[in-house]
Amino acid sequence: MNRKTYLATLAILSVAAVNSYAAPSSPNDAMSIMRAKIGLTQAVTAAEEHAGGKAARAEFERHNGQWVFDVEVVKGNQVMDVKVDPTTGKILSAATDKADRDDEHDRED
């Protein structure tokens, strides 16, 4: 193999290695769901059973450095914010949501 071909091949392989190493930090957070062992439906069911109500909103988000399913469950006049572990499906926390503490993207709901 001549020197130019060798250097070009080496450069292409170097770029490919860097890109594959950087791939897990995708600019689209939604791709993080691929790490979850349970689906959104299972997380909603677990949260509804735990709080004894109906889910109004659910999303997969980062909370305290960890990915969780965040499910808002309504029971009567009470709203519960339930965090579900995406690996085990267990409830990590459940707290009364006195005011809507949704993310900054949607303050009006």
Number of C-alpha atoms within 10 A of each C-alpha: 6 6 8 9 10 10 12 11 11 12 12 10 12 11 11 12 11 10 11 9 10 10 9 10 10 10 8 7 11 11 11 15 17 9 10 17 11 17 15 19 10 14 27 26 15 19 30 21 13 15 21 14 18 19 21 13 13 19 15 21 17 13 11 7 7 9 19 24 28 26 26 27 27 20 13 9 5 12 21 25 24 27 28 26 19 24 13 12 22 14 17 14 13 18 12 14 16 10 7 13 11 14 7 7 6 9 9 7 6
